[in-house]
Amino acid sequence: MNDRCWDPQRRRWLAAALLAATSPGVWAQGPAWPQRPIKLVVGFPAGSSPDAMARTLSGPLAERLGQPVVVDNRPGAAGNIAADAVARATDGHTLGLMINGNLTIAKILNPATPYDPLTDLAPVSLLATAPLVLCAGPAVQVHGAGVLAAARAAGAQWNYGSPGVGTVAHIGMEMIQARAGWRAVHVPFPGNPQVIQAMLRGEVHLALLPPGLAMQQSQAGKLHAVAVTSAGRSTLAPGLPTLGELGVSDVQLEIWNAVAAPRSMPAAHIARVATALAAITREPAVRERLFQQGWQVAGTAPEGLARRIQIDTERMRAVIERLGLRTG
């Protein structure tokens, strides 16, 4: 393991997260909470996959917490504007629904990122995971493995879209390019709905999309789904081969959504939200709705999310350093 991400400060951070999640003292009596509506900040626009998940969970979460849960979309900078807003919040009633890029990649890719996920945010719950789906737009006239060969031949004449610099879709496509031997131009967008719109207009050739959006567009005949980034075939994208089956080895990626809180939020409040989310994600109707959106429910407690952040931070640091990617 890379010792730079396992220094004493980060050990203390993980230990604090584990203690907050497991200590009986977190349930000590105190003022009733929440005392007013909860703000659930999402770093991507309406219609995006994180937005859909937030709106699926906000109603059941409000019922369990006894206060409204208001989804607050703040798109920009691949979700990092929203993540920074959550890290700075001091009202005690702000949470963030974040993608893994915000919690693992952002600070590695750009050291100037204003928040540090390991010190400024507290893990609450890993909600759900999914592979990505490599998709081609109408501008690409070939299907299947032919897409990979065409991309290699086109080089910089082709481009690919992502929901922002530092997202797993961005890093993943760079990994694919390095393995498959092509060099398309990266075009970042505020979110995946904008990526898809640009693809449908013929302005963008390729993208890595969440399974829900990818299969919806593929089944409608608008985009061509090529392959999944998982190690094996996925029930979220039935019938699609893996990239490995098409000859692109060692590209296994998952996206995930999680809830995080400001580091200043009391451990008892974090524990209450985590317990509520765990119960909600066990409900069959919620699990089915998230599956239809293209997600496999994880529903882990704060300590599970803390471990996943540590593991993925190490892995993505190695990938980013190997590819020589930096934005700041």
C-alpha positions in Angstrom: 0.0 0.0 0.0 1.2 3.5 -0.7 2.4 5.0 2.6 1.6 8.5 1.6 -2.1 7.9 2.0 -1.7 5.9 5.2 0.1 8.5 7.3 -0.8 9.1 10.9 -3.3 11.8 10.1 -5.3 9.4 7.8 -5.0 6.6 10.4 -6.6 8.9 12.9 -9.3 9.9 10.4 -10.2 6.3 9.8 -10.1 5.4 13.5 -12.4 8.4 14.2 -14.9 7.2 11.5 -14.9 3.7 12.9 -15.4 4.9 16.5 -18.2 7.3 15.4 -20.0 4.4 13.8 -19.6 1.8 16.5 -19.4 3.6 19.8 -22.5 3.2 22.0 -22.0 6.7 23.2 -23.2 8.1 19.8 -26.7 7.4 21.1 -26.4 9.5 24.2 -29.3 11.8 24.9 -29.1 15.3 23.5 -31.3 18.0 21.8 -33.8 16.6 19.3 -32.3 16.4 15.8 -33.0 17.3 13.1 -34.7 20.5 14.2 -35.4 21.8 10.6 -35.3 20.5 7.0 -32.2 18.6 5.9 -30.4 19.9 2.8 -29.1 17.0 0.6 -26.6 18.6 -1.8 -26.0 16.9 -5.2 -23.2 18.1 -7.4 -24.9 17.3 -10.7 -27.9 18.6 -12.6 -31.5 17.4 -12.5 -31.9 14.3 -14.6 -28.4 13.0 -13.7 -27.9 9.6 -12.1 -26.9 11.1 -8.6 -29.9 13.4 -8.8 -32.3 10.5 -9.5 -30.9 8.5 -6.5 -31.2 11.6 -4.2 -34.8 12.0 -5.2 -35.5 8.3 -4.7 -34.1 8.4 -1.2 -35.2 11.9 0.0 -38.9 11.0 0.7 -38.2 7.9 2.7 -35.4 9.6 4.6 -37.7 12.5 5.5 -40.2 10.1 6.9 -37.6 8.5 9.1 -36.0 11.7 10.3 -39.2 13.6 10.8 -38.2 16.6 8.7 -38.3 17.4 5.0 -35.2 16.5 2.9 -34.6 19.0 0.2 -32.5 18.1 -2.8 -30.2 21.0 -3.6 -28.5 20.6 -7.1 -25.2 22.5 -7.4 -23.6 21.2 -10.6 -20.0 22.1 -11.6 -16.4 20.9 -11.3 -17.4 17.2 -11.5 -19.4 17.6 -8.2 -16.5 19.2 -6.3 -18.3 22.5 -5.9 -21.1 20.7 -4.1 -18.7 18.6 -2.1 -16.8 21.7 -1.0 -20.1 23.4 0.1 -20.9 20.3 2.2 -17.5 20.4 3.8 -17.9 24.1 4.7 -21.5 23.8 6.0 -21.9 24.7 9.7 -25.7 24.6 10.1 -25.7 21.0 11.3 -28.4 20.1 8.7 -26.5 19.7 5.5 -25.5 16.3 3.8 -24.1 15.5 0.4 -24.9 12.8 -2.0 -21.5 12.3 -3.8 -19.9 10.2 -6.4 -16.7 8.3 -5.7 -14.6 10.9 -7.6 -15.4 13.5 -5.0 -14.3 11.3 -2.2 -11.3 9.6 -3.8 -10.0 11.2 -6.9 -10.4 15.0 -6.6 -7.5 15.9 -4.3 -5.1 13.5 -6.1 -5.9 14.8 -9.5 -5.8 18.5 -8.4 -4.0 19.3 -5.1 -5.7 22.7 -5.3 -9.1 21.2 -4.7 -10.4 23.4 -1.8 -11.6 20.5 0.4 -9.8 17.3 1.5 -12.3 14.4 1.6 -10.2 12.6 4.2 -10.2 15.5 6.7 -13.1 17.8 5.8 -15.9 15.2 5.2 -17.3 12.5 7.4 -18.5 9.2 5.8 -22.1 8.3 6.4 -23.2 5.5 3.9 -22.1 3.8 0.8 -25.4 3.6 -1.1 -25.0 1.7 -4.3 -22.4 0.6 -6.9 -22.4 -0.1 -10.7 -20.0 -0.7 -13.5 -19.8 1.8 -16.4 -20.9 1.1 -20.0 -18.8 2.2 -23.0 -21.2 3.8 -25.4 -20.9 5.1 -29.0 -23.1 7.9 -30.4 -24.7 8.2 -33.9 -21.5 9.8 -35.2 -19.9 6.3 -34.9 -21.0 4.1 -37.8 -19.6 0.8 -36.4 -20.7 -1.5 -33.5 -19.2 -3.9 -31.1 -15.5 -4.5 -31.2 -15.4 -2.4 -34.4 -15.8 0.7 -32.2 -12.4 0.0 -30.6 -10.7 -0.4 -33.9 -12.3 2.7 -35.4 -11.3 4.7 -32.4 -7.7 3.6 -32.7 -7.7 4.6 -36.4 -9.4 7.9 -35.8 -7.0 9.1 -33.0 -7.6 12.7 -32.1 -10.3 13.1 -34.7 -12.6 11.5 -32.2 -13.6 12.7 -28.8 -15.2 11.4 -25.7 -17.5 13.1 -23.1 -17.6 12.8 -19.4 -19.5 14.5 -16.5 -16.3 16.4 -15.6 -12.6 16.2 -15.0 -11.8 13.8 -12.2 -14.9 11.6 -12.5 -14.5 7.9 -12.8 -15.8 8.2 -16.3 -12.9 10.5 -17.2 -10.2 8.4 -15.5 -11.8 5.2 -16.9 -11.7 6.4 -20.4 -8.1 7.4 -20.0 -7.4 3.9 -18.8 -9.2 2.4 -21.7 -7.3 4.6 -24.2 -3.9 3.6 -22.6 -4.8 -0.1 -22.9 -6.5 0.0 -26.3 -4.0 2.3 -28.0 -6.1 5.3 -29.0 -6.1 9.0 -28.2 -9.5 10.7 -28.4 -10.0 14.2 -27.0 -11.7 14.7 -23.7 -14.7 17.0 -23.6 -16.1 17.6 -20.0 -19.7 18.5 -19.4 -21.7 19.5 -16.2 -23.3 16.0 -16.1 -24.3 12.9 -18.1 -27.5 14.3 -19.5 -25.4 16.9 -21.3 -23.0 14.2 -22.5 -25.9 12.3 -23.9 -27.4 15.3 -25.6 -24.1 16.1 -27.3 -23.7 12.5 -28.4 -27.2 12.5 -29.9 -26.3 15.7 -31.8 -23.3 13.9 -33.3 -20.8 16.2 -31.4 -19.4 13.5 -29.2 -18.3 10.0 -30.3 -17.8 8.0 -27.1 -18.6 8.1 -23.4 -18.6 5.9 -20.3 -22.1 6.1 -18.9 -23.9 4.6 -15.8 -25.9 1.5 -16.8 -29.3 3.0 -16.2 -28.7 5.8 -18.7 -26.7 3.7 -21.1 -29.3 0.9 -21.4 -32.2 3.3 -21.6 -30.6 5.1 -24.6 -29.4 1.8 -26.1 -32.8 0.2 -25.9 -34.4 3.2 -27.5 -31.9 2.9 -30.4 -30.3 6.2 -29.8 -26.8 5.1 -28.6 -24.9 1.9 -29.1 -23.8 0.2 -25.9 -20.5 -1.6 -26.5 -19.2 -3.2 -23.3 -19.1 -3.0 -19.5 -16.2 -2.1 -17.3 -16.8 -4.9 -14.7 -14.6 -8.0 -14.4 -17.6 -10.2 -15.4 -20.9 -9.6 -17.2 -23.4 -7.4 -15.2 -27.1 -8.0 -14.6 -27.4 -4.2 -14.9 -26.5 -4.4 -18.6 -27.8 -7.7 -19.8 -26.1 -9.2 -22.8 -23.2 -6.8 -23.0 -19.6 -8.2 -23.1 -16.9 -7.0 -20.8 -14.1 -4.8 -22.2 -11.8 -7.8 -21.4 -13.8 -9.9 -23.8 -13.2 -7.3 -26.5 -9.4 -7.4 -25.9 -9.0 -4.4 -23.5 -7.5 -6.0 -20.4 -7.2 -4.7 -16.8 -9.9 -2.1 -16.9 -12.3 -2.9 -14.1 -14.1 0.1 -12.8 -17.1 0.8 -10.5 -18.9 4.0 -9.9 -20.6 4.5 -6.6 -22.7 7.0 -4.8 -22.4 7.8 -1.1 -23.7 10.2 1.5 -21.1 12.3 3.4 -21.5 15.0 6.0 -19.3 17.9 7.2 -16.6 16.8 9.6 -18.3 19.0 12.2 -21.5 17.1 12.3 -21.9 15.3 15.6 -21.4 11.5 15.5 -24.9 10.8 16.9 -26.5 12.7 14.0 -24.3 10.8 11.5 -25.3 7.5 13.1 -29.0 8.4 12.9 -28.8 9.2 9.2 -26.7 6.1 8.5 -29.2 3.9 10.3 -32.1 5.4 8.4 -30.4 4.9 5.0 -29.5 1.3 5.8 -33.2 0.6 6.6 -34.4 2.5 3.5 -32.0 0.6 1.1 -33.3 -2.7 2.5 -36.8 -1.9 1.4 -37.7 -4.1 -1.7 -39.5 -1.2 -3.5 -36.4 1.1 -3.0 -34.0 -1.6 -4.1 -36.1 -2.3 -7.2 -36.3 1.4 -8.1 -32.5 1.8 -7.7 -31.9 -1.3 -9.8 -34.1 0.1 -12.5 -31.9 3.2 -12.4 -28.9 1.0 -12.9 -27.6 0.4 -9.4 -26.8 -2.5 -7.1 -27.6 -1.5 -3.5 -24.6 -1.5 -1.1 -26.2 0.0 2.0 -23.0 0.0 4.2 -22.5 1.8 7.5 -20.0 4.7 7.9 -17.0 2.4 8.7 -17.7 0.5 5.4 -17.6 3.7 3.4 -14.5 4.8 5.2 -12.7 1.6 4.2 -13.9 1.9 0.6 -12.7 5.5 0.4 -9.2 4.4 1.6 -9.0 1.4 -0.7 -10.2 3.3 -3.8 -8.0 6.4 -3.0 -5.0 4.1 -3.1 -6.0 2.4 -6.3 -6.9 5.6 -8.1 -3.7 7.3 -7.0 -1.7 4.5 -8.6 -3.8 4.8 -11.8 -3.5 8.6 -12.0 0.3 8.5 -11.3 0.8 5.8 -13.9 -1.1 7.8 -16.6 0.5 11.1 -15.6 -2.8 12.9 -15.1 -2.9 16.2 -13.3 -5.2 19.2 -13.5 -3.6 21.5 -11.0 
